[in-house]
Amino acid sequence: MKAIVVGAGVIGSSIAYRIAEAGAEVTLIDANRVGAGTSATSYAWVNACEKINPRAYYTLNMAGVRTHRRVAEEEFKGSNWLHRPGVIQWQSAGAEAEGFGDAEGDKVDVLRSWGYPAERIDAKQLAELEPDVDPATFEQEGAIYYPEDGWLDAPVYAGTMVRTAIARHGLKLLLGHKVTALLVRNGAACGVVLQNGETIEADVVVNSGGRWANEVVGAPDFELPLAPTVGLIAYTTSSDTSLRHGMRTPLVNCRPDGAGRLLLRANDIDKTVPADSDPVPANPAAQKLLERTIKLMPALKGVAVEAVRIAIRPIPADGLSAIGPHPALKNYYVTVTHSGVTMGAFIGEAVTAELVHGRQVPELAEFRPARFFGPAV
Ligand SMILES: Cc1cc2nc3c(=O)[nH]c(=O)nc-3n(C[C@H](O)[C@H](O)[C@H](O)COP(=O)(O)OP(=O)(O)OC[C@H]3O[C@@H](n4cnc5c(N)ncnc54)[C@H](O)[C@@H]3O)c2cc1C
């Protein structure tokens, strides 16, 4: 089988690796570099605890969490991309979290009943875990500690998948080439058209173009309805903070990003950022993030914003994943989703099970692109 995967983000790289490993002849095409899309501008928390409603979405994300752990800690022992110091979440931030709204009962109880490691912590425990946090910013009802959670350096992960697939499984990598259309014959995808006019043929095309997925296809019939949102991340200068955990607080979400630098973001601030906003340290949203971070951890006074990146989240219209065959075209498969960092490694294996081995993956059953297009006529 000859396959083309468009997009070398965390998802496309995972798919290309696994399909090539399964014996297919794979070409991975990216307009830019490996891992340079949204995967490079992500909070990258590998978790299922923020996806508890609907339950099927939790199950899908949990499959993502487990697969990343297995890949990073067993298959690629000694790998350097998955960091798991734990994540701390103030409870009000949990109530605001996407998908938490309708779950019955206390979040910690729900998660624990599903086997997700989560503990309630009080101000004293927080002070032991993160001494730089000002206790005055902490809420009386306590916080949730996810001791096994962490984040992924997604470009590093994607790079390893791609390099390993080239070395071991003959993956062909085409960088700096934009796909402008699908090549279609008799109602089936049979390849892609590049911006330079060249065509590449294959038996199956996988569109992992993320937020740009609709620019890959070249015809409205093959698009997906998307509801993208803007995300701004600010990176601080190096500091002497002892912060170790990922933090999800009502003020700011922040975590270490190497050499004492912190990565900062906040959902409510994201909503105020225009997509064409300047990604510069002086950006008012970035300065607001810094102000809030210093309120959370006064020891950071004097630290500055060093860089800002703005990304658009690849989100299908109903907010859930769209992974599977596109109903308008045979041999054409799409993978557009938020939480793609969490799910990337699992999607690689799931797509391979479906496309190469013909085995339907139950975790994907509720997330098919077909749901957007009504019953077939
Ligand atoms: C601020 C923010 C915070 C986030 N936080 C989290 C989080 O905590 N946890 C989590 O799991 N997820 C999080 N996400 C979401 C996650 O980052 C994305 O779901 C994920 O990175 C998507 O990966 P992808 O491989 O689909 O897309 P991308 O990484 O964008 O890769 C798509 C690739 O396709 C290429 N491409 C596009 N069009 C073409 C074309 N026409 N021809 C050739 N190549 C093309 C691009 O160059 C790019 O490299 C966050 C996102 C944002 C923006």
The ligand as an SDF file (V2000), in Angstrom:
LIG
                    3D

 53 58  0  0  0  0  0  0  0  0999 V2000
   -2.5760   27.6090   23.0480 C   0  0  0  0  0  0  0  0  0  0  0  0
   -2.8180   26.1310   22.8210 C   0  0  0  0  0  0  0  0  0  0  0  0
   -2.7940   25.2620   23.9140 C   0  0  0  0  0  0  0  0  0  0  0  0
   -3.0010   23.9040   23.7030 C   0  0  0  0  0  0  0  0  0  0  0  0
   -2.9280   23.0670   24.7720 N   0  0  0  0  0  0  0  0  0  0  0  0
   -3.0440   21.7370   24.5870 C   0  0  0  0  0  0  0  0  0  0  0  0
   -2.8540   20.8490   25.6850 C   0  0  0  0  0  0  0  0  0  0  0  0
   -2.5890   21.2670   26.8080 O   0  0  0  0  0  0  0  0  0  0  0  0
   -2.9510   19.5080   25.4470 N   0  0  0  0  0  0  0  0  0  0  0  0
   -3.2320   19.0090   24.2010 C   0  0  0  0  0  0  0  0  0  0  0  0
   -3.3130   17.8020   24.0370 O   0  0  0  0  0  0  0  0  0  0  0  0
   -3.4320   19.8460   23.1410 N   0  0  0  0  0  0  0  0  0  0  0  0
   -3.3360   21.1850   23.3060 C   0  0  0  0  0  0  0  0  0  0  0  0
   -3.4990   22.0230   22.2450 N   0  0  0  0  0  0  0  0  0  0  0  0
   -3.9120   21.4740   20.9470 C   0  0  0  0  0  0  0  0  0  0  0  0
   -2.7570   20.8080   20.2170 C   0  0  0  0  0  0  0  0  0  0  0  0
   -1.6180   21.6380   20.2480 O   0  0  0  0  0  0  0  0  0  0  0  0
   -3.1780   20.5180   18.7740 C   0  0  0  0  0  0  0  0  0  0  0  0
   -4.3760   19.7580   18.7780 O   0  0  0  0  0  0  0  0  0  0  0  0
   -2.1060   19.7250   18.0370 C   0  0  0  0  0  0  0  0  0  0  0  0
   -0.8540   20.3860   18.0860 O   0  0  0  0  0  0  0  0  0  0  0  0
   -2.5280   19.5050   16.6000 C   0  0  0  0  0  0  0  0  0  0  0  0
   -1.5190   18.7530   15.9660 O   0  0  0  0  0  0  0  0  0  0  0  0
   -1.6220   18.4730   14.4060 P   0  0  0  0  0  0  0  0  0  0  0  0
   -0.5210   17.5220   14.0830 O   0  0  0  0  0  0  0  0  0  0  0  0
   -3.0160   18.1130   14.0340 O   0  0  0  0  0  0  0  0  0  0  0  0
   -1.4040   19.9040   13.7380 O   0  0  0  0  0  0  0  0  0  0  0  0
   -0.0910   20.7710   13.4890 P   0  0  0  0  0  0  0  0  0  0  0  0
    0.9130   20.6030   14.5480 O   0  0  0  0  0  0  0  0  0  0  0  0
   -0.5490   22.1520   13.1890 O   0  0  0  0  0  0  0  0  0  0  0  0
    0.5110   20.1190   12.1820 O   0  0  0  0  0  0  0  0  0  0  0  0
   -0.0870   20.3320   10.9200 C   0  0  0  0  0  0  0  0  0  0  0  0
    1.0340   20.3870    9.9140 C   0  0  0  0  0  0  0  0  0  0  0  0
    0.4580   20.4240    8.6170 O   0  0  0  0  0  0  0  0  0  0  0  0
    1.2590   21.2380    7.8030 C   0  0  0  0  0  0  0  0  0  0  0  0
    0.4240   21.7090    6.7060 N   0  0  0  0  0  0  0  0  0  0  0  0
   -0.7010   22.4420    6.7930 C   0  0  0  0  0  0  0  0  0  0  0  0
   -1.2170   22.6820    5.5770 N   0  0  0  0  0  0  0  0  0  0  0  0
   -0.3970   22.0640    4.7010 C   0  0  0  0  0  0  0  0  0  0  0  0
   -0.4070   21.9630    3.2820 C   0  0  0  0  0  0  0  0  0  0  0  0
   -1.3630   22.5310    2.5400 N   0  0  0  0  0  0  0  0  0  0  0  0
    0.5870   21.2640    2.6970 N   0  0  0  0  0  0  0  0  0  0  0  0
    1.5740   20.6670    3.4400 C   0  0  0  0  0  0  0  0  0  0  0  0
    1.6200   20.7670    4.7780 N   0  0  0  0  0  0  0  0  0  0  0  0
    0.6500   21.4450    5.4060 C   0  0  0  0  0  0  0  0  0  0  0  0
    1.7030   22.3670    8.7350 C   0  0  0  0  0  0  0  0  0  0  0  0
    2.8910   22.9840    8.2560 O   0  0  0  0  0  0  0  0  0  0  0  0
    1.9020   21.6350   10.0460 C   0  0  0  0  0  0  0  0  0  0  0  0
    3.2550   21.2480   10.2480 O   0  0  0  0  0  0  0  0  0  0  0  0
   -3.2680   23.3950   22.3930 C   0  0  0  0  0  0  0  0  0  0  0  0
   -3.2820   24.2660   21.3160 C   0  0  0  0  0  0  0  0  0  0  0  0
   -3.0510   25.6230   21.5140 C   0  0  0  0  0  0  0  0  0  0  0  0
   -3.0280   26.5320   20.3340 C   0  0  0  0  0  0  0  0  0  0  0  0
  1  2  1  0
  2  3  1  0
  2 52  2  0
  3  4  2  0
  4  5  1  0
  4 50  1  0
  5  6  2  0
  6  7  1  0
  6 13  1  0
  7  8  2  0
  7  9  1  0
  9 10  1  0
 10 11  2  0
 10 12  1  0
 12 13  2  0
 13 14  1  0
 14 15  1  0
 14 50  1  0
 15 16  1  0
 16 17  1  0
 16 18  1  0
 18 19  1  0
 18 20  1  0
 20 21  1  0
 20 22  1  0
 22 23  1  0
 23 24  1  0
 24 25  2  0
 24 26  1  0
 24 27  1  0
 27 28  1  0
 28 29  2  0
 28 30  1  0
 28 31  1  0
 31 32  1  0
 32 33  1  0
 33 34  1  0
 33 48  1  0
 34 35  1  0
 35 36  1  0
 35 46  1  0
 36 37  1  0
 36 45  1  0
 37 38  2  0
 38 39  1  0
 39 40  1  0
 39 45  2  0
 40 41  1  0
 40 42  2  0
 42 43  1  0
 43 44  2  0
 44 45  1  0
 46 47  1  0
 46 48  1  0
 48 49  1  0
 50 51  2  0
 51 52  1  0
 52 53  1  0
M  END
$$$$
